[in-house]
Amino acid sequence: LLDICTILSFSYCSFLVSSFCRHHLDDDETTTTTNTINNSNVSRILSWLGVAFLGMTLSLKGQLTHRWPLTFPMMIVTLIRILHLGFFFVCDNSTKTWWWVSLGMNITSGLFLFASLLLIVAFPAVNISHPITTNGKEKYDVGVVDFFLPVQKEGSDEEECFVSARLLYPTTKGRNKTTMIPHLNPSMSNILCDATMKYTMKLPGWVLHTWCLAQLPLLRNAEPIDLERDDDDDKNNNSDESKQQSLPLVIYSHGLFGNYVTYTYQPLCLAAAGYVVLMLDHGDGSAPVVQKRDGSFLFHDEHCAKLSRDGKHLEHIRARRSQTKQRISELLSATQSLLNLNETNIPQLQSLGVSFVNKLDVENGVTFMGHSFGGATALSAAAQRPDLVRAVVAHEPACDWMTDDGRKALFPDKKFVDSEISYSGGTGGYEEDDTKSDDDDAEEKKEQYERRMSSSSSLLNRFKLHDVDMLFLYSDQWAAKGWGSTKQIEDLHKRGELGPKEEGVSASDYGVIADATHIEFSDCSMLTPTWIGRASGNCGKRSPHDTAQEIASRTILFLENVKEVQGKRKQE
């Protein structure tokens, strides 16, 4: 509507200018020069260009304009046409002065119209890709519900806390016509864009206004699929999927400067493949902005970034590891709450008509998944509670930000006995090593660490992180630089030391996505014009949509392989 009103305003002003010129020509031909006729014709041309813009906007339902690439130039042009009209009342339009002023305004109007065309081409309408179909299987329609998940956090004074969350889940197979919903929550889209640009590129939020108009193929608050009822409708279906009577679970942890909105595509593909995916907005200050249950907002904590800018590298890393601990608490608490949904519904979901009671696979564990900071969170949480975990999917994990226990579980010394590569704890080593110093509180730190380890020793003796199947996917950008402990992970994989060691039945894998960048694991590259992504180094030479689809395909293939491998282990 804003685009249409702007174009109509511009066109009307141009028509008025043209009419005034033509009217003056009719009234006093002796004082009207050829210049006036030419200016009248130019105004008519500009008017019809405005009408053409209006037609394109209406025919393409606004997908051509995306607001500011068209609206800003058009507002300026409209102002120029208004000034042009005003000059009829203050200038003698038979003089050279009027002619030059009129010509200059027409030329300026034409330049801004041309600039608008260039902006429309440079900032086209963008959306993320539709979910992929793997192995020829029919994909599900995907439902979505945004809500505040009640959790019980360890060490919290409150009896019950709430975490901002999104659930993506399969609905029916093609029986409902999938609707398109806004990619960003309209109630906080502008706030999110402003915060994202403020904490990343120091630019105004309207630069990301195209994000506000992007859409997702989701069904809001749809009924989750009932596999038992779905199977009754197709009794001749003897596939493995038909035999599965509950939905496998995935919990996704977002990366730095992200939230569950900007990490939608990978969970969307999983939900289309039959998984229930719980996505969290972490409250550790790593997200640009998080909306709280009371309606207030928690904005990004710049303390860690300031440490990095000030050159305090070790302090920065340890501050991130401290954030990871809070993230683990949120993820594990959310895991328990998600499992509880299989037994008892919560009031907020009940009011939306959404229930997962007796529909979730709570017997085979949960897959922890995340990208970058979220990958470090997923791995650290799995190291702390491997008994809850079915598999771990780590998309380019920031392993140096994992907790001490997490890094020790992922890179134990015994795994590198026969390797030329070693691991010494990452940046600054392990903080527990500080207990060997002569600090006054060294003994107290040591006792605290021993108590913590002894309390979980029985659990760690029964389950270890490498008892869990793990997938590590990296971009060639990070792999080339050795970031995210890629060399150690690749070495473990090559020597068969990654994940369970049962010969012939291990699903653990390591891979590198060719011609990809770190940010392409999120939605941001797909929501940004490709030329900008390439110019800023945020996407490779190929389409970011192709990259995202390859990531999703390899992830789903791994999870399907985990099902098969774990089935063989149970049979044995």
N, C-alpha and C positions, 0 to 999 in steps of 0.2 A: 504493500500500500504506500509506503514511503517513496519507493522508486516511482510508482505510477503518478503520485501527486507531484513529485518533483518534475517529471517529464511533462505532465500536463501544464504545470506552471510555466515552464520554459517555452513550450509550444505556443501557449496563449500570448505570452509577452512578444514572441517573435511575430505572431500574426498581427498583433496590435501595431507593432512597428511597421510592418509591411502595409497595413491598412492606412496608417497615417501618411506614409509616403505616397501611396496611390491616391488617397483622398486629396492631398496637396497638389498632385499632378493634375487632377481633374478640375480643381478650383482655379488654379492660376498657372496655366501652362507656360505663360511668358516668363515667369520667374523661376520655373523648375528646370534644372539643368539635367543633362544626361547622367551626371553623377548621382542625382537623386533617384533616377530610374534604376541605375545599376545597384544602388544600395537597397532599393525596394526588392529587386530580384534576389539579392543575396539574402535578405531577410526571409523571403519566401522559401528559398532553398533550406535555410536553417530551420524554418518551421516544419518543413516536410521531413527533415532529418529527425527532428524531435518526435514526429508522428511515427516514423519508422522504428525508433527506439521503443516507443510505447507498444507498437505491435509485436516486436520481438519479446519484450518483457511479458506481455500477456500470453503469447503463444507458448513460451517456455516456462510459464508459471514462476517467473522470478529467478530461475536457475542460471540465467545469463548474467545477472547483475551482481548479486550478493552485496547489495547496499553501497558501501563506500566507494568502490571503483567507479560507480556510475553517479551516485548521489552527490558526492563532493564536487566533481566537475560541473554537474548540472546545476547545483546551487550557485556556483560562481557565474556560470553562463546566464542563469536567470537574473541574477543581480545586474549583470552587464546589460541585458535586454531592458530591464527596468530603467537603468540610467539612460540608455539610448532613447527610450520613450520620453524621458524627462527633458532631454535636450530639445525636443520639439517646442517646448514652452519657453525656453530661455535663450535659444539661439536662432539667428536668422539662417534658415536652412538653404538659403541661396548663396551663402558665402563659402569661401574655401575652408574657413575654420570648421564649419559644420561638416563639410565633405570629409575632411581629414579625421575629425572625431568619429563620424559615422563609419568610415572605412576601417579605422583602428578598432572600433568595437566589434565590427563584423569579423575582422580577421582574428581578434582575440577569442570571440565566440567559437569560430571554426577550430582554432587550436585546442581549446578546451574540449570540444567535441571529439577531436582526434585523440587527445590524451585519454578521454574516457574509453574510447575503443581500445587503445593500447592496454589500459588497466584491466578491462574485461578479459582480454586475451591473456594477460600476464597472471591474473588471479581468477581462474575459472572455477566453476562449481565443482566441489570435490566431496567425495564420500568414501568411506572404507569399503572394501570389497565384500561381497556376499560370502557367507560361509562356504567352505570348500566341501566337496563330496569325495570321500576316500574309499578306495577298493570297490567302487561301483555301488556302494550302499546308498539307499535313499536317506537323505538327511531329514532330521526332524525340523519342524517349526520350533522357534525358540521363544520362550517366555521370559519376562524380566519383572522383578519386583525390587524396588528400592525401599529400604527400611532401616530401622535402628535395632541391631541385634543385641539383646540383653546377654551380658557375659559376667562371669565372676572372676575378677582379677586377683591374683595372689598379691598380698601386701597392700591392697586397697582398703581405705577406711570405709568406703561406701559398700553397702550390702549388695548393690547391683549396679553395674556400669552398662553403658550402651555404646556400641561401635557402629559408625556409619557403614552400611554394607549394601551390596547388590548381589542378588541371586539370578544367575542365568540357568535355565533348565529346559529340557525337551518338553514340548507339548505333544501335539498329534502329528502324524506323518502326512503333511500336505492337505489335511482336511480343513484347516482354517486358512483363509487368505491372509498372509503375513502383512501386517501394517507397518508403516514407517513412523518411527518416533524420533524426536530430537536427540542427537548424539549427546549434547550437553543438557543438563537439567535447566530448563528455562528460568527457574527461580534464582539460580546462581551462576548462569552462564557468563554474564558480564563480569561478575566478581572473579570467577575462575580465570578468564582471559586476562584481566588486569593483573591479578596476582602472578600468573605464569610469566607474563612479559616483564613484570617488575623485578622478579627474582632471578630471571635468566638473562634477558637481553636488554633490560632497562629501556624498553620501548612502551608506548601506550598500548592499552589492551585492545583498541579497535583494530589493530593490525591483524589480530586473530579472529576478527568478526565472522569470517567465513566458517569457522568452527561452529558458531552458534546456529548456522543454517544447515549443517550436515545432519544426516538422518541415518537411523539404524533399522534393519529389518527385524523388528521384535514385536512381540505381543505383550502389551502391558497387563500385568496381573492376571495372566492366563492360568488355566487349571493345569497343573503338572500332569504329564502322561501317566496313566495307570497301565503298567505293562501287562498285568494279568488280564485286564479287560481288553487291552489291545490285542492280546494273543487269542482271546476268545473270538474276536472278529476275523481271525485268520488261522484256523485250526490246522491248516495244511502247511503252515510255516514251520519248518524243522531246523531253521538256522540257529546258531549259537545265541544270537541276539534274542530270539523268541523264547529260549529257555531261561534267559536271565529275567528274574522277577523283581529286581530292585535296581536302583540307579546308582552307579559308582560316583564317588565324591571327590571333588578337587577343591582346594583352597588356594587362592591366588593372592600373592603379595606384590604390590606395585613397587616401582623403582623410585629413585630420588627425583624430585620435582614432578612426580606423577601422582595419579590417584586412580580409582577404579574406572573413571570415565575415560581416561586417556590410555587405558589398557583393556579395551573391550574386545578387540578382534580375536585374539588368541582364545580367551574364554568363550567367545561366541562360537568359534569353530568346534570347541570341545562340547558345548551344549548341543550343537546341531548333530554331533556324533553320539549323543546319548548320555552325556555326563551332567551332573549337577555341580555348578561352579559357584562357590562363594568368594566374592571379591571384597576386600576390606579397604577402607580409608584409614591408614595408620595415623594415630594421634601423637607421633613422636616429633612432629615438626618437619618431616621430610617432604610432605605434600605442599603444593602452593597454598591451598586453603582447604579446610575440612569444615563442613557444617555440623554443628552439634545438635543434640536433640532439643535443646531449648531455643534453637533458632539462631544462636550466636555463631561466630566463625573463629576457627583456630587457624592463624596464618603461619606461613613458613618461618621456621626458626633459623635466623642467619648466623647464629653463634658459630656453628661448625664451619660454614663457608668463610667467615671472617678469620678463623684460625688458619685456614688454608691460604687466604689472601695475604695474611701477615707472615707467611713462611713457616708457621709452626706445624710442620708436617706430622710429627709424631702425636702432638696433642689433637690434631684434627682427626687422625685415624682412630685414636682411642675414644674420642667423642662420638664418632660414628659407631664404634663397637658398643658404646653405652646405649645409643639409640636402638641398636639391634636387640639388646636385651628387652627393651620395652616392646619392640615389634614382636618378639618371640612370645611374650606374655599375652599380647593381643591375639596372635595367631592361634596359640594353644587354647586360650579361653574360647575363641570363636569356634575352634574345632569341636570342643565339647558341646557348645550350644547347638552347632549344626547336627551333631549326632543325636542330641535330645529332641530335635524336630521330628525324628522318626517315631517318637513315642508320644510327644505332647506338642500341640500347636501353641504358638504364642498369640496374644490378643491382637497385635498389629497385623499379622498375616491372616488371622481369622477374620478380621474386619474387611480384608481385601478379597476374601473368598479363596485364599490360597492355602493349601495344606499339603505337607509332605509326610504325613503320618503313614507308616507302613510302606513307604515307597523308596526309602533310601537303603543303600547297601552299607550297613554298619558293621558287617561281619569281617570284611576283607580290608579294612583300614582306609585311610584317606591319602590322596596324593597331594603333597605339598609342592607348590609351583610358584615361581616368581622370576622376575628379571632384574638384573643388576643388584641394587640394594635388596630387592625382593628375593632374588636368588640366594643372597647371603642369609636372608631371614629364613627362607625355606630350609636350607641346609642346616643352619644352626638349630632350628626348631626340631628337625628330624633327628639331629644328634642328641638333643635333650630328651625327646620322647620317640625313639625309633619303634616302640611297641605300637604306636598309633598309626604308623605310616605304611602305606602300600607301596608307594614309589615317590621319588623326588624328581621334579623337572626343573633344572636350573638353566635358565636362559642367560648366558653371559654373567654369571654371578660375580659380585665384587667380594671375592674370597677374603681379601685383606680386612674387610669390615665384619667378618664373622666373629663370634665370641671365641674366647680362648678354648673353651671346651669343644666348640664346633670345629675349629681348625685342627685341634688335636685328634678329633674323631675322624676327620676327613683325610688328614695327612699324618697318620701314626708312623713313628720311626720304623717299625717293622715292615711297613709297606715299601720302604726304599732301601732295604738292606742289599738287594741285588741290583740296584740301579745306580747309574752315574749321576742322576739328578737327586738332589736332597731338598728338604724343606726345614727351615729353621724358625718357623713361627710367624713369618711375614714381617711387616714393618714394626720395629721395636721389640720383636720376639713376643713371648708370653708374659703377661703382667704378673703371673705367679712367680716368675723368675726374680721379680723384684724382692721377694721375701728373703733372698740370699744376701741382700745388702745389709748395711749396718744401720738402717733407719730405725728410729725408736719404735715405729709401729710394725716392723717387719714380722715379729713373732705373732702379733695379733692377726695380720693378714694371712699368715701361714695357717693359723688355727682355724680361721674362717673358711679358708679354702678346703682344709682337710675335713671339716664338718660337712661342708656342702658335698664333697665327693663321697663321703661315707654314707650320707643319706640317700644317695642315688646309686650306690655301688651295686646293690642287688639287681637293679634295673639294667645298669650298664653291663653287668656280667652276663645277663641273659640276652640282651639285644645290643647290637652295635650298628653304627651308621652304615657300614659296609655290608650289613645283612639286608640292606634295602636296595632294590634296583634303582639306579640313578641315570638320568639323561643330562648330559652337558652339551649345550649348543652355544657356539660362539660365532661372531662375525669374523670375517677375515681381517677386519680392521683391528680387533683386539688380539686375534691369534698372531698377527704379524708383530705386534708390539709386546706380546707375552703378558698382557694384562689378564687379570682374573685367574692367575695361577694356571694358565693354559698349558704350560710346559709340563707341570706336575700332573695335571689331569690327563693329558695325552699320554704321558709315560705310564701312568697307572693302567690306562685302558689298553695300551699296546702289550703290556706284560700280563694282562688278565687279572690285575689286582683291583679293578674298579668294581665295586658291588660284590654280590655273592659269588663265591668261587666254584660253585658246583659246575663241573665240566659239562658243557653242552646245553645247559638250561639257564644261562645268565642272560638277562635282558638289558643290562647296563650298557650304555653307549656314550660315545663322544663324537661330535661332529662340528664341522666348520661350514658356515653358509657363505658361499662364494659371492664376492662383489657386494657385500653387505656392510652396514655400519651399526653402531651400538643402538642408535635411536630407532632403528627399523624394527626392533622387537616390540615397540609400542605403536599406538595409532598415529602418532604425530607426523610421521613422514607421509602417510597416506592422506592426512588432512591438510597438508601443505603442498602448494604447487611444486611440481617436480623440479622445475628449474631453480627454485629457491633452495630446495633440499640439496641439490647437487652443488650449487654455488656456496652453500654454507657447510658442506661436508656432511650433511645429515642423511644422505642416501647415496647409493652407488650408481653405476651407469645404467643398470636395469631398473625397471619399474619397481617402486617400493611395494606395490600390490603383489607382484610376483614373489618378491622376497618374503612378505608376510605369509603368503600361501604356502611357500616351501617350509617355513618354520612351523606352521600349523600342521602341515601334512606329516612332517617328521615327528612332531610331538604326538599326534594321534597314533601314528604307526608304532611308536615306542609303547604307548599305553596299551594298545591292543596286544602287543608282544608280551607285555607284563602279564596280562590276563592269561595268555596261553602258557607262559613259562610257569606261573604260579599254579596253574591247573595241573601241570606235569609234576610239580614238586609235591602237591597234595596226593596225587596218585601214587607217587613213590613212597 
